[in-house]
Amino acid sequence: MALGAKLVPFGGWEMPLAYPTGTVAEHRACRRSAVAFDVSHLGTVRVVGPDAFEHLQRSLSNDLRRVHPGRAQYTHLLDDDGFVVDDIIVWWIDEQRFDVMPNASNTTDVVEAIGGRDVTEERAVIAVQGPEARQRLAAVSPEAASVHRFNVERFEWGGATCLVAGTGYTGEEGVECAVPAEVALDFWAAVLAQGVTPAGLGARDTLRLEAGLPLHGHELGPGITPLQAGLGWVVGWDKGEFTGRAALEEERANGPARRLRGFVADDRQPLRDGAEVCHGTDRVGILTSGNFSPMRERGIGLGFVDADARLLDGDEVTVVQRGRERSARLVRPPLWPIREETE
């Protein structure tokens, strides 16, 4: 409230949508310097004990043998049909402790599926992201700033033991700090005092969209498998049984009926989820997310395209949005940085 944020309900929490500078300015600050997001709405389910590893191996799609204590791993919780119940980051803290981080509205479902204890309200999670994130965070905690990508470490701050992971949801360098609730406000203030820009849910969504990262309820959820979303790498085919395995094996053998693609419009108007994608006179897909790209200054989106349409990256399509036809082209994510300029 003190920073003048516009607050909105989100996943059972009241969250900042944007601060007075606005979403576009916050977005560009993340691409050019550093921002901080309060992402405490993300859940934390603590799974501990000698059987924790084997239990999570059977419950989640990825193979924990690919990592080790002190590492983080992206994974999925699937149903028996292979559809994504939630996408999750697992922080493997030590040999017998895992902090499983689901999306805000799915924490209860994840606890029911994997057990463990919901410790969400005991901590806050501050994501510091951007090319200058580590440099600025180092003035607050050198230990937190030095964690390697997808590593997890403990650090001390304000007399409390905290956790930090080299993860994020922006396509930029950065970290996520889980700090006990009693020091959270002071930690947040210390980070902002280093010239880090506060950013809200609006910028978080446009940043992840430019980065081509899926959002649960849009690119992941009921009726959507990891293979359709282009995330087959989160499936541990060699690890043995896990929920949804049989359905995914059948889909892998036959090939997904649709695949997630990126879209860039020819104009500045935002693309929107729910718009139809057409090629010639055929409807070939649907947008699942869309917005304005502050970096490309074009409408961008993600959506599913029928596999039998046989469209290639760079092909022109028509997006039908509220009865209006707009020209766009298929682009292989990420949508920023522009792939042609970086390869």
C-alpha positions as CSV (number, residue, x, y, z in Angstrom):
1,M,0.0,0.0,0.0
2,A,2.8,2.4,0.9
3,L,4.2,2.1,-2.7
4,G,0.8,2.9,-4.3
5,A,0.3,-0.4,-5.9
6,K,-3.0,-1.3,-7.6
7,L,-4.1,-4.5,-5.7
8,V,-6.2,-7.2,-7.2
9,P,-7.5,-10.6,-6.0
10,F,-5.4,-13.5,-7.3
11,G,-5.5,-17.2,-6.4
12,G,-7.0,-16.3,-3.0
13,W,-4.4,-13.6,-2.3
14,E,-4.5,-9.8,-2.7
15,M,-1.6,-9.0,-5.1
16,P,-0.1,-5.9,-6.7
17,L,-1.1,-5.7,-10.4
18,A,1.2,-2.7,-11.0
19,Y,2.9,0.1,-9.2
20,P,2.4,3.8,-10.2
21,T,5.1,3.6,-13.0
22,G,2.9,1.0,-14.8
23,T,3.4,-2.4,-16.3
24,V,5.3,-1.4,-19.4
25,A,7.9,0.5,-17.3
26,E,8.2,-2.4,-14.9
27,H,8.6,-4.8,-17.7
28,R,11.4,-2.8,-19.3
29,A,13.2,-2.3,-16.0
30,C,13.4,-6.1,-15.7
31,R,14.9,-6.4,-19.2
32,R,17.4,-3.6,-18.6
33,S,18.2,-3.4,-14.9
34,A,16.5,-5.2,-12.0
35,V,13.0,-5.6,-10.5
36,A,11.5,-7.3,-7.4
37,F,8.3,-9.3,-7.4
38,D,6.5,-10.4,-4.3
39,V,5.5,-13.9,-5.3
40,S,4.5,-15.1,-1.8
41,H,1.2,-16.4,-3.3
42,L,3.1,-19.3,-4.7
43,G,2.7,-22.3,-2.4
44,T,5.3,-24.2,-0.4
45,V,4.6,-27.8,0.5
46,R,7.3,-29.3,2.6
47,V,7.9,-33.1,2.1
48,V,10.4,-34.6,4.5
49,G,11.6,-38.0,5.7
50,P,13.5,-41.1,4.5
51,D,10.7,-41.9,1.9
52,A,10.3,-38.4,0.5
53,F,12.5,-39.0,-2.5
54,E,10.8,-42.1,-3.7
55,H,7.3,-40.7,-3.0
56,L,8.0,-37.6,-5.2
57,Q,9.5,-39.8,-7.9
58,R,6.3,-41.7,-8.1
59,S,4.1,-38.6,-7.9
60,L,5.8,-36.1,-10.3
61,S,6.8,-36.4,-13.9
62,N,10.4,-35.4,-13.9
63,D,13.3,-37.6,-12.7
64,L,14.8,-36.4,-9.4
65,R,17.9,-38.5,-10.2
66,R,18.9,-35.8,-12.7
67,V,19.6,-33.5,-9.8
68,H,20.7,-33.8,-6.2
69,P,20.4,-32.0,-2.8
70,G,21.0,-28.3,-3.3
71,R,19.4,-28.2,-6.7
72,A,15.9,-27.1,-8.0
73,Q,13.9,-28.9,-10.7
74,Y,10.9,-28.0,-12.8
75,T,8.4,-30.8,-13.0
76,H,4.7,-31.6,-13.4
77,L,2.0,-33.2,-11.4
78,L,-0.2,-35.1,-13.8
79,D,-3.5,-36.9,-13.6
80,D,-4.1,-40.5,-14.9
81,D,-4.8,-39.1,-18.4
82,G,-1.5,-37.4,-18.5
83,F,-3.0,-33.9,-18.2
84,V,-1.2,-31.3,-16.1
85,V,-2.7,-30.8,-12.7
86,D,0.0,-28.3,-11.9
87,D,3.5,-27.3,-12.9
88,I,5.9,-27.1,-10.0
89,I,9.4,-26.2,-8.9
90,V,10.9,-28.6,-6.4
91,W,13.6,-27.2,-4.1
92,W,15.7,-30.1,-2.9
93,I,17.0,-28.6,0.3
94,D,18.9,-31.6,1.8
95,E,18.8,-35.4,1.7
96,Q,15.4,-35.8,3.3
97,R,13.7,-32.4,2.8
98,F,12.0,-31.1,-0.3
99,D,10.1,-27.8,-0.6
100,V,7.6,-28.3,-3.4
101,M,6.3,-25.0,-4.9
102,P,2.9,-25.2,-6.7
103,N,0.9,-22.4,-8.3
104,A,-1.2,-20.3,-5.9
105,S,-4.6,-21.8,-6.4
106,N,-3.4,-25.4,-6.6
107,T,-1.6,-25.8,-3.2
108,T,-4.5,-27.7,-1.6
109,D,-4.7,-30.1,-4.6
110,V,-0.9,-30.7,-4.5
111,V,-1.0,-31.5,-0.8
112,E,-3.8,-34.0,-1.4
113,A,-1.8,-35.6,-4.2
114,I,1.7,-35.7,-2.6
115,G,1.1,-35.2,1.1
116,G,3.5,-33.0,3.0
117,R,2.8,-29.8,5.1
118,D,1.7,-26.5,3.7
119,V,4.1,-23.9,5.0
120,T,3.1,-21.1,2.6
121,E,2.1,-18.7,5.3
122,E,5.4,-19.1,7.2
123,R,7.5,-17.3,4.6
124,A,7.5,-14.7,1.9
125,V,9.1,-15.2,-1.6
126,I,10.8,-12.3,-3.2
127,A,11.9,-12.7,-6.8
128,V,14.8,-10.4,-7.9
129,Q,15.1,-10.5,-11.6
130,G,17.0,-8.7,-14.4
131,P,20.5,-8.3,-15.8
132,E,21.5,-6.3,-12.7
133,A,19.6,-8.4,-10.2
134,R,22.6,-10.2,-8.7
135,Q,24.7,-7.0,-8.6
136,R,22.1,-5.1,-6.6
137,L,21.1,-8.0,-4.4
138,A,24.8,-8.5,-3.4
139,A,24.6,-5.3,-1.3
140,V,21.8,-7.0,0.7
141,S,23.1,-10.5,0.8
142,P,26.3,-11.6,-1.0
143,E,25.4,-15.2,-0.3
144,A,21.9,-14.9,-1.9
145,A,23.3,-13.1,-4.9
146,S,25.9,-15.8,-5.6
147,V,23.6,-18.8,-5.9
148,H,24.1,-20.6,-9.2
149,R,21.3,-21.1,-11.7
150,F,18.8,-23.8,-10.5
151,N,20.8,-24.3,-7.3
152,V,19.3,-23.9,-3.8
153,E,21.2,-22.6,-0.8
154,R,20.6,-21.3,2.7
155,F,21.7,-17.8,3.8
156,E,21.3,-15.8,7.0
157,W,19.6,-12.4,7.0
158,G,18.1,-10.3,9.8
159,G,18.9,-13.1,12.3
160,A,16.8,-15.6,10.3
161,T,17.7,-18.6,8.1
162,C,16.5,-18.0,4.6
163,L,16.6,-20.0,1.3
164,V,17.5,-18.8,-2.2
165,A,17.1,-20.5,-5.5
166,G,18.6,-19.4,-8.9
167,T,15.2,-19.6,-10.6
168,G,12.7,-17.2,-12.0
169,Y,9.8,-16.6,-14.5
170,T,11.0,-13.7,-16.6
171,G,13.6,-15.1,-19.1
172,E,16.2,-13.0,-17.3
173,E,18.9,-13.7,-14.8
174,G,17.8,-13.7,-11.2
175,V,17.0,-15.4,-8.0
176,E,14.0,-16.2,-5.7
177,C,14.5,-15.7,-2.0
178,A,12.2,-17.5,0.6
179,V,12.5,-15.5,3.8
180,P,10.6,-16.1,7.1
181,A,7.5,-13.9,7.4
182,E,8.9,-12.0,10.4
183,V,11.8,-10.5,8.3
184,A,10.0,-10.3,5.0
185,L,9.1,-6.6,5.1
186,D,12.6,-5.6,6.1
187,F,14.1,-7.8,3.4
188,W,11.8,-6.3,0.7
189,A,12.7,-2.8,1.8
190,A,16.4,-3.6,1.8
191,V,16.2,-4.9,-1.8
192,L,14.2,-1.8,-3.0
193,A,16.8,0.5,-1.3
194,Q,19.4,-0.8,-3.8
195,G,17.5,0.8,-6.7
196,V,15.5,-2.3,-7.6
197,T,12.1,-1.5,-9.1
198,P,9.0,-3.1,-7.6
199,A,7.0,-4.9,-10.2
200,G,3.5,-6.5,-10.2
201,L,1.5,-9.3,-11.7
202,G,1.0,-7.4,-15.0
203,A,4.7,-7.2,-15.8
204,R,5.3,-10.8,-14.5
205,D,2.8,-12.0,-17.2
206,T,4.1,-9.9,-20.1
207,L,7.7,-11.0,-19.2
208,R,6.9,-14.7,-19.1
209,L,4.9,-14.4,-22.3
210,E,7.9,-12.8,-24.1
211,A,10.0,-15.6,-22.7
212,G,7.6,-18.2,-24.0
213,L,6.9,-19.7,-20.6
214,P,3.6,-21.4,-20.0
215,L,1.0,-20.3,-17.4
216,H,-1.2,-22.8,-15.6
217,G,-4.8,-22.3,-16.7
218,H,-3.7,-21.1,-20.1
219,E,-0.9,-23.3,-21.7
220,L,-1.1,-26.0,-19.0
221,G,-4.1,-27.5,-17.2
222,P,-7.1,-29.8,-17.9
223,G,-6.9,-31.4,-21.3
224,I,-3.2,-30.3,-21.9
225,T,-0.3,-32.7,-21.7
226,P,3.4,-31.8,-21.3
227,L,4.0,-33.1,-24.9
228,Q,1.4,-30.8,-26.4
229,A,3.0,-27.9,-24.5
230,G,6.4,-28.7,-25.9
231,L,7.7,-29.8,-22.4
232,G,8.5,-33.4,-23.0
233,W,11.8,-32.8,-21.3
234,V,10.1,-32.7,-17.9
235,V,9.1,-36.3,-18.3
236,G,11.4,-38.9,-16.8
237,W,10.9,-41.7,-19.2
238,D,13.7,-43.8,-17.7
239,K,12.7,-43.6,-14.0
240,G,9.9,-46.1,-13.7
241,E,6.2,-45.6,-12.9
242,F,4.6,-42.3,-12.2
243,T,1.1,-40.9,-12.4
244,G,0.0,-40.4,-16.0
245,R,2.8,-42.4,-17.6
246,A,0.7,-44.8,-19.6
247,A,-1.3,-42.0,-21.2
248,L,1.9,-40.1,-22.1
249,E,3.5,-43.1,-23.6
250,E,0.5,-43.6,-25.9
251,E,0.6,-40.0,-26.9
252,R,4.3,-40.1,-27.6
253,A,3.8,-43.1,-29.8
254,N,1.0,-41.5,-31.9
255,G,2.3,-37.9,-31.7
256,P,0.5,-35.0,-30.1
257,A,-2.6,-33.8,-32.0
258,R,-1.6,-30.2,-31.3
259,R,1.4,-28.3,-30.3
260,L,2.1,-25.0,-28.5
261,R,3.4,-22.2,-30.8
262,G,4.3,-18.6,-30.5
263,F,2.7,-15.7,-32.4
264,V,3.8,-12.2,-33.3
265,A,1.2,-9.8,-34.8
266,D,2.0,-7.3,-37.6
267,D,0.6,-4.5,-35.5
268,R,0.9,-3.1,-31.9
269,Q,-2.6,-4.2,-30.7
270,P,-2.4,-6.9,-28.0
271,L,-3.3,-10.4,-29.0
272,R,-5.8,-12.0,-26.6
273,D,-6.5,-15.5,-25.4
274,G,-9.4,-17.3,-27.0
275,A,-8.8,-15.8,-30.4
276,E,-9.0,-18.3,-33.3
277,V,-6.0,-19.0,-35.5
278,C,-6.7,-19.6,-39.2
279,H,-4.6,-20.6,-42.2
280,G,-6.4,-19.8,-45.4
281,T,-10.0,-20.8,-44.8
282,D,-9.2,-23.4,-42.2
283,R,-9.3,-22.9,-38.4
284,V,-6.1,-24.5,-37.2
285,G,-5.8,-23.4,-33.6
286,I,-6.5,-21.1,-30.7
287,L,-4.6,-18.6,-28.6
288,T,-4.2,-19.4,-24.9
289,S,-2.4,-16.2,-23.9
290,G,-1.9,-12.8,-25.5
291,N,-0.7,-9.3,-24.7
292,F,1.4,-6.4,-25.9
293,S,5.2,-7.0,-26.0
294,P,6.9,-3.9,-24.5
295,M,10.2,-5.0,-26.2
296,R,9.0,-6.0,-29.6
297,E,6.2,-3.3,-29.6
298,R,3.9,-5.8,-31.2
299,G,1.1,-8.0,-30.1
300,I,2.3,-11.4,-29.1
301,G,0.8,-14.6,-28.0
302,L,1.0,-18.3,-27.3
303,G,-1.5,-20.9,-28.5
304,F,-2.1,-24.4,-29.7
305,V,-2.0,-25.3,-33.4
306,D,-3.2,-28.6,-34.9
307,A,-0.3,-30.8,-35.8
308,D,-1.9,-31.9,-39.1
309,A,-1.9,-28.2,-40.2
310,R,1.8,-28.7,-40.9
311,L,2.7,-25.0,-40.3
312,L,6.3,-23.9,-39.9
313,D,7.9,-21.1,-38.0
314,G,7.7,-17.9,-40.1
315,D,4.4,-18.9,-41.7
316,E,1.7,-16.3,-41.9
317,V,-1.6,-16.9,-40.2
318,T,-4.8,-14.9,-39.5
319,V,-5.9,-14.3,-35.9
320,V,-9.6,-13.7,-35.6
321,Q,-10.2,-11.6,-32.5
322,R,-13.6,-10.2,-31.7
323,G,-14.6,-10.5,-35.3
324,R,-11.6,-8.7,-36.6
325,E,-8.9,-10.4,-38.7
326,R,-5.3,-9.6,-37.9
327,S,-2.1,-10.9,-39.6
328,A,0.5,-12.6,-37.5
329,R,3.3,-15.2,-38.0
330,L,4.4,-18.2,-36.2
331,V,7.6,-17.8,-34.1
332,R,9.4,-20.4,-32.1
333,P,9.5,-19.3,-28.5
334,P,11.1,-17.4,-26.8
335,L,9.5,-14.3,-28.3
336,W,12.2,-12.1,-26.8
337,P,15.1,-11.7,-27.5
338,I,14.3,-11.9,-31.2
339,R,15.7,-15.2,-32.2
340,E,17.1,-14.0,-35.6
341,E,19.2,-11.5,-33.8
342,T,20.7,-13.9,-31.3
343,E,21.5,-17.0,-33.4
